[in-house]
Amino acid sequence: MSTEPHQRLDLWLYYTRLAKTRGLCATFIRKGRVRINGQRTHKTHAHLHIGDIVSFASPHWDEKVCIWRVIQLGERRGPAKEAALLYEELEEKSGNS
């Protein structure tokens, strides 16, 4: 059993302000729309660790794939500026490179 700090995926996404409620984050995950380190998950309780890569098709912008590196584990759902400190947005890779 790992003693490395971790946080539930649904809670972390809620803290990042992906959706207005934790329940909406859980529904998003259960539909299989989220990947952790390239592996699709349907588990709301999946563990996230600092350094993990979370990717998903944005529920807010058509055709945008968000790829985030976990920088911090959240403690609360704060303002947008605070939420942005939880992740680093990575650039989407283009197939035309």
CNS distance restraints for C-alpha pairs under 8 A (distance, minus, plus):
assign (resid   4 and name CA) (resid  49 and name CA) 7.53 0.50 0.50
assign (resid   5 and name CA) (resid  49 and name CA) 6.46 0.50 0.50
assign (resid   5 and name CA) (resid  50 and name CA) 7.91 0.50 0.50
assign (resid   6 and name CA) (resid  47 and name CA) 5.73 0.50 0.50
assign (resid   6 and name CA) (resid  48 and name CA) 5.27 0.50 0.50
assign (resid   6 and name CA) (resid  49 and name CA) 4.78 0.50 0.50
assign (resid   6 and name CA) (resid  50 and name CA) 7.50 0.50 0.50
assign (resid   6 and name CA) (resid  73 and name CA) 7.23 0.50 0.50
assign (resid   7 and name CA) (resid  11 and name CA) 7.14 0.50 0.50
assign (resid   7 and name CA) (resid  12 and name CA) 6.53 0.50 0.50
assign (resid   7 and name CA) (resid  47 and name CA) 5.45 0.50 0.50
assign (resid   7 and name CA) (resid  48 and name CA) 5.24 0.50 0.50
assign (resid   7 and name CA) (resid  49 and name CA) 6.82 0.50 0.50
assign (resid   7 and name CA) (resid  73 and name CA) 6.49 0.50 0.50
assign (resid   7 and name CA) (resid  74 and name CA) 7.97 0.50 0.50
assign (resid   8 and name CA) (resid  12 and name CA) 6.23 0.50 0.50
assign (resid   8 and name CA) (resid  44 and name CA) 6.84 0.50 0.50
assign (resid   8 and name CA) (resid  45 and name CA) 4.86 0.50 0.50
assign (resid   8 and name CA) (resid  46 and name CA) 5.60 0.50 0.50
assign (resid   8 and name CA) (resid  47 and name CA) 4.98 0.50 0.50
assign (resid   8 and name CA) (resid  48 and name CA) 6.18 0.50 0.50
assign (resid   9 and name CA) (resid  13 and name CA) 6.14 0.50 0.50
assign (resid   9 and name CA) (resid  44 and name CA) 5.73 0.50 0.50
assign (resid   9 and name CA) (resid  45 and name CA) 5.88 0.50 0.50
assign (resid   9 and name CA) (resid  46 and name CA) 5.46 0.50 0.50
assign (resid   9 and name CA) (resid  47 and name CA) 6.03 0.50 0.50
assign (resid   9 and name CA) (resid  48 and name CA) 5.94 0.50 0.50
assign (resid  10 and name CA) (resid  14 and name CA) 6.16 0.50 0.50
assign (resid  10 and name CA) (resid  22 and name CA) 6.39 0.50 0.50
assign (resid  10 and name CA) (resid  25 and name CA) 5.55 0.50 0.50
assign (resid  10 and name CA) (resid  26 and name CA) 5.35 0.50 0.50
assign (resid  10 and name CA) (resid  29 and name CA) 7.33 0.50 0.50
assign (resid  10 and name CA) (resid  44 and name CA) 5.16 0.50 0.50
assign (resid  10 and name CA) (resid  45 and name CA) 6.70 0.50 0.50
assign (resid  11 and name CA) (resid  15 and name CA) 6.23 0.50 0.50
assign (resid  11 and name CA) (resid  22 and name CA) 6.44 0.50 0.50
assign (resid  11 and name CA) (resid  25 and name CA) 7.91 0.50 0.50
assign (resid  12 and name CA) (resid  16 and name CA) 6.31 0.50 0.50
assign (resid  12 and name CA) (resid  48 and name CA) 7.96 0.50 0.50
assign (resid  12 and name CA) (resid  73 and name CA) 6.85 0.50 0.50
assign (resid  12 and name CA) (resid  74 and name CA) 6.14 0.50 0.50
assign (resid  13 and name CA) (resid  17 and name CA) 6.49 0.50 0.50
assign (resid  13 and name CA) (resid  18 and name CA) 5.73 0.50 0.50
assign (resid  13 and name CA) (resid  19 and name CA) 7.67 0.50 0.50
assign (resid  13 and name CA) (resid  22 and name CA) 7.88 0.50 0.50
assign (resid  13 and name CA) (resid  25 and name CA) 6.43 0.50 0.50
assign (resid  14 and name CA) (resid  18 and name CA) 5.93 0.50 0.50
assign (resid  14 and name CA) (resid  19 and name CA) 6.19 0.50 0.50
assign (resid  14 and name CA) (resid  20 and name CA) 7.33 0.50 0.50
assign (resid  14 and name CA) (resid  21 and name CA) 6.54 0.50 0.50
assign (resid  14 and name CA) (resid  22 and name CA) 5.27 0.50 0.50
assign (resid  14 and name CA) (resid  25 and name CA) 6.21 0.50 0.50
assign (resid  14 and name CA) (resid  77 and name CA) 6.86 0.50 0.50
assign (resid  15 and name CA) (resid  74 and name CA) 6.06 0.50 0.50
assign (resid  15 and name CA) (resid  75 and name CA) 7.70 0.50 0.50
assign (resid  15 and name CA) (resid  76 and name CA) 6.03 0.50 0.50
assign (resid  15 and name CA) (resid  77 and name CA) 4.38 0.50 0.50
assign (resid  15 and name CA) (resid  78 and name CA) 7.07 0.50 0.50
assign (resid  15 and name CA) (resid  83 and name CA) 6.21 0.50 0.50
assign (resid  16 and name CA) (resid  74 and name CA) 8.00 0.50 0.50
assign (resid  16 and name CA) (resid  77 and name CA) 7.21 0.50 0.50
assign (resid  16 and name CA) (resid  80 and name CA) 7.71 0.50 0.50
assign (resid  16 and name CA) (resid  83 and name CA) 4.63 0.50 0.50
assign (resid  16 and name CA) (resid  84 and name CA) 6.63 0.50 0.50
assign (resid  16 and name CA) (resid  86 and name CA) 6.72 0.50 0.50
assign (resid  16 and name CA) (resid  87 and name CA) 7.97 0.50 0.50
assign (resid  17 and name CA) (resid  77 and name CA) 7.16 0.50 0.50
assign (resid  17 and name CA) (resid  80 and name CA) 7.09 0.50 0.50
assign (resid  17 and name CA) (resid  83 and name CA) 6.58 0.50 0.50
assign (resid  18 and name CA) (resid  25 and name CA) 7.12 0.50 0.50
assign (resid  19 and name CA) (resid  24 and name CA) 6.11 0.50 0.50
assign (resid  19 and name CA) (resid  25 and name CA) 5.93 0.50 0.50
assign (resid  20 and name CA) (resid  24 and name CA) 7.06 0.50 0.50
assign (resid  21 and name CA) (resid  25 and name CA) 6.62 0.50 0.50
assign (resid  22 and name CA) (resid  26 and name CA) 6.21 0.50 0.50
assign (resid  23 and name CA) (resid  27 and name CA) 6.23 0.50 0.50
assign (resid  24 and name CA) (resid  28 and name CA) 6.19 0.50 0.50
assign (resid  25 and name CA) (resid  29 and name CA) 6.33 0.50 0.50
assign (resid  26 and name CA) (resid  30 and name CA) 6.13 0.50 0.50
assign (resid  26 and name CA) (resid  44 and name CA) 5.53 0.50 0.50
assign (resid  27 and name CA) (resid  31 and name CA) 6.30 0.50 0.50
assign (resid  28 and name CA) (resid  32 and name CA) 7.12 0.50 0.50
assign (resid  28 and name CA) (resid  33 and name CA) 6.18 0.50 0.50
assign (resid  28 and name CA) (resid  34 and name CA) 7.62 0.50 0.50
assign (resid  29 and name CA) (resid  33 and name CA) 5.68 0.50 0.50
assign (resid  29 and name CA) (resid  34 and name CA) 5.70 0.50 0.50
assign (resid  29 and name CA) (resid  41 and name CA) 6.98 0.50 0.50
assign (resid  29 and name CA) (resid  42 and name CA) 5.38 0.50 0.50
assign (resid  29 and name CA) (resid  43 and name CA) 6.70 0.50 0.50
assign (resid  29 and name CA) (resid  44 and name CA) 6.04 0.50 0.50
assign (resid  30 and name CA) (resid  41 and name CA) 7.66 0.50 0.50
assign (resid  30 and name CA) (resid  42 and name CA) 4.36 0.50 0.50
assign (resid  30 and name CA) (resid  43 and name CA) 6.31 0.50 0.50
assign (resid  30 and name CA) (resid  44 and name CA) 6.74 0.50 0.50
assign (resid  31 and name CA) (resid  42 and name CA) 6.47 0.50 0.50
assign (resid  32 and name CA) (resid  40 and name CA) 6.34 0.50 0.50
assign (resid  32 and name CA) (resid  41 and name CA) 5.79 0.50 0.50
assign (resid  32 and name CA) (resid  42 and name CA) 4.96 0.50 0.50
assign (resid  33 and name CA) (resid  40 and name CA) 7.34 0.50 0.50
assign (resid  33 and name CA) (resid  41 and name CA) 7.72 0.50 0.50
assign (resid  33 and name CA) (resid  42 and name CA) 7.88 0.50 0.50
assign (resid  33 and name CA) (resid  56 and name CA) 5.77 0.50 0.50
assign (resid  33 and name CA) (resid  57 and name CA) 6.81 0.50 0.50
assign (resid  34 and name CA) (resid  40 and name CA) 5.87 0.50 0.50
assign (resid  34 and name CA) (resid  41 and name CA) 6.10 0.50 0.50
assign (resid  34 and name CA) (resid  42 and name CA) 7.62 0.50 0.50
assign (resid  34 and name CA) (resid  54 and name CA) 6.99 0.50 0.50
assign (resid  34 and name CA) (resid  55 and name CA) 5.87 0.50 0.50
assign (resid  34 and name CA) (resid  56 and name CA) 4.80 0.50 0.50
assign (resid  34 and name CA) (resid  57 and name CA) 7.76 0.50 0.50
assign (resid  35 and name CA) (resid  39 and name CA) 4.97 0.50 0.50
assign (resid  35 and name CA) (resid  40 and name CA) 4.15 0.50 0.50
assign (resid  35 and name CA) (resid  41 and name CA) 5.81 0.50 0.50
assign (resid  35 and name CA) (resid  53 and name CA) 7.99 0.50 0.50
assign (resid  35 and name CA) (resid  54 and name CA) 5.66 0.50 0.50
assign (resid  35 and name CA) (resid  55 and name CA) 5.20 0.50 0.50
assign (resid  35 and name CA) (resid  56 and name CA) 6.40 0.50 0.50
assign (resid  36 and name CA) (resid  40 and name CA) 6.49 0.50 0.50
assign (resid  36 and name CA) (resid  41 and name CA) 7.11 0.50 0.50
assign (resid  36 and name CA) (resid  48 and name CA) 7.87 0.50 0.50
assign (resid  36 and name CA) (resid  52 and name CA) 6.75 0.50 0.50
assign (resid  36 and name CA) (resid  53 and name CA) 5.68 0.50 0.50
assign (resid  36 and name CA) (resid  54 and name CA) 4.72 0.50 0.50
assign (resid  36 and name CA) (resid  55 and name CA) 6.64 0.50 0.50
assign (resid  37 and name CA) (resid  52 and name CA) 6.05 0.50 0.50
assign (resid  37 and name CA) (resid  53 and name CA) 4.88 0.50 0.50
assign (resid  37 and name CA) (resid  54 and name CA) 6.32 0.50 0.50
assign (resid  37 and name CA) (resid  55 and name CA) 7.91 0.50 0.50
assign (resid  38 and name CA) (resid  53 and name CA) 7.58 0.50 0.50
assign (resid  38 and name CA) (resid  54 and name CA) 7.81 0.50 0.50
assign (resid  38 and name CA) (resid  55 and name CA) 7.56 0.50 0.50
assign (resid  41 and name CA) (resid  46 and name CA) 7.58 0.50 0.50
assign (resid  48 and name CA) (resid  52 and name CA) 6.54 0.50 0.50
assign (resid  48 and name CA) (resid  70 and name CA) 7.85 0.50 0.50
assign (resid  49 and name CA) (resid  70 and name CA) 7.04 0.50 0.50
assign (resid  49 and name CA) (resid  73 and name CA) 7.58 0.50 0.50
assign (resid  50 and name CA) (resid  69 and name CA) 7.85 0.50 0.50
assign (resid  50 and name CA) (resid  70 and name CA) 5.06 0.50 0.50
assign (resid  50 and name CA) (resid  71 and name CA) 5.53 0.50 0.50
assign (resid  50 and name CA) (resid  72 and name CA) 5.97 0.50 0.50
assign (resid  50 and name CA) (resid  73 and name CA) 6.93 0.50 0.50
assign (resid  51 and name CA) (resid  69 and name CA) 5.81 0.50 0.50
assign (resid  51 and name CA) (resid  70 and name CA) 5.09 0.50 0.50
assign (resid  51 and name CA) (resid  71 and name CA) 6.22 0.50 0.50
assign (resid  52 and name CA) (resid  69 and name CA) 5.70 0.50 0.50
assign (resid  52 and name CA) (resid  70 and name CA) 5.44 0.50 0.50
assign (resid  53 and name CA) (resid  67 and name CA) 6.83 0.50 0.50
assign (resid  53 and name CA) (resid  68 and name CA) 5.62 0.50 0.50
assign (resid  53 and name CA) (resid  69 and name CA) 4.50 0.50 0.50
assign (resid  53 and name CA) (resid  70 and name CA) 6.35 0.50 0.50
assign (resid  54 and name CA) (resid  67 and name CA) 5.83 0.50 0.50
assign (resid  54 and name CA) (resid  68 and name CA) 5.16 0.50 0.50
assign (resid  54 and name CA) (resid  69 and name CA) 6.28 0.50 0.50
assign (resid  54 and name CA) (resid  70 and name CA) 7.36 0.50 0.50
assign (resid  55 and name CA) (resid  65 and name CA) 7.01 0.50 0.50
assign (resid  55 and name CA) (resid  66 and name CA) 5.47 0.50 0.50
assign (resid  55 and name CA) (resid  67 and name CA) 4.36 0.50 0.50
assign (resid  55 and name CA) (resid  68 and name CA) 6.20 0.50 0.50
assign (resid  56 and name CA) (resid  65 and name CA) 5.71 0.50 0.50
assign (resid  56 and name CA) (resid  66 and name CA) 5.45 0.50 0.50
assign (resid  56 and name CA) (resid  67 and name CA) 6.81 0.50 0.50
assign (resid  57 and name CA) (resid  63 and name CA) 7.05 0.50 0.50
assign (resid  57 and name CA) (resid  64 and name CA) 5.95 0.50 0.50
assign (resid  57 and name CA) (resid  65 and name CA) 4.41 0.50 0.50
assign (resid  57 and name CA) (resid  66 and name CA) 6.10 0.50 0.50
assign (resid  58 and name CA) (resid  62 and name CA) 6.99 0.50 0.50
assign (resid  58 and name CA) (resid  63 and name CA) 7.46 0.50 0.50
assign (resid  58 and name CA) (resid  64 and name CA) 5.65 0.50 0.50
assign (resid  58 and name CA) (resid  65 and name CA) 5.74 0.50 0.50
assign (resid  58 and name CA) (resid  66 and name CA) 6.06 0.50 0.50
assign (resid  65 and name CA) (resid  92 and name CA) 6.94 0.50 0.50
assign (resid  66 and name CA) (resid  89 and name CA) 7.31 0.50 0.50
assign (resid  66 and name CA) (resid  90 and name CA) 7.79 0.50 0.50
assign (resid  66 and name CA) (resid  92 and name CA) 7.36 0.50 0.50
assign (resid  67 and name CA) (resid  89 and name CA) 5.94 0.50 0.50
assign (resid  67 and name CA) (resid  90 and name CA) 5.39 0.50 0.50
assign (resid  67 and name CA) (resid  91 and name CA) 7.01 0.50 0.50
assign (resid  67 and name CA) (resid  92 and name CA) 6.76 0.50 0.50
assign (resid  68 and name CA) (resid  87 and name CA) 5.81 0.50 0.50
assign (resid  68 and name CA) (resid  88 and name CA) 5.44 0.50 0.50
assign (resid  68 and name CA) (resid  89 and name CA) 4.59 0.50 0.50
assign (resid  68 and name CA) (resid  90 and name CA) 5.71 0.50 0.50
assign (resid  69 and name CA) (resid  87 and name CA) 5.39 0.50 0.50
assign (resid  69 and name CA) (resid  88 and name CA) 5.11 0.50 0.50
assign (resid  69 and name CA) (resid  89 and name CA) 6.52 0.50 0.50
assign (resid  69 and name CA) (resid  90 and name CA) 7.02 0.50 0.50
assign (resid  70 and name CA) (resid  86 and name CA) 6.21 0.50 0.50
assign (resid  70 and name CA) (resid  87 and name CA) 4.68 0.50 0.50
assign (resid  70 and name CA) (resid  88 and name CA) 6.69 0.50 0.50
assign (resid  71 and name CA) (resid  85 and name CA) 7.18 0.50 0.50
assign (resid  71 and name CA) (resid  86 and name CA) 5.19 0.50 0.50
assign (resid  71 and name CA) (resid  87 and name CA) 4.82 0.50 0.50
assign (resid  71 and name CA) (resid  88 and name CA) 6.49 0.50 0.50
assign (resid  72 and name CA) (resid  85 and name CA) 7.15 0.50 0.50
assign (resid  72 and name CA) (resid  86 and name CA) 4.63 0.50 0.50
assign (resid  72 and name CA) (resid  87 and name CA) 6.74 0.50 0.50
assign (resid  73 and name CA) (resid  86 and name CA) 6.39 0.50 0.50
assign (resid  74 and name CA) (resid  86 and name CA) 6.62 0.50 0.50
assign (resid  77 and name CA) (resid  83 and name CA) 7.17 0.50 0.50
assign (resid  78 and name CA) (resid  82 and name CA) 5.84 0.50 0.50
assign (resid  78 and name CA) (resid  83 and name CA) 6.26 0.50 0.50
assign (resid  79 and name CA) (resid  83 and name CA) 6.29 0.50 0.50
assign (resid  80 and name CA) (resid  84 and name CA) 6.13 0.50 0.50
assign (resid  81 and name CA) (resid  85 and name CA) 6.90 0.50 0.50
assign (resid  82 and name CA) (resid  86 and name CA) 7.47 0.50 0.50
assign (resid  83 and name CA) (resid  87 and name CA) 7.92 0.50 0.50
assign (resid  84 and name CA) (resid  88 and name CA) 7.72 0.50 0.50
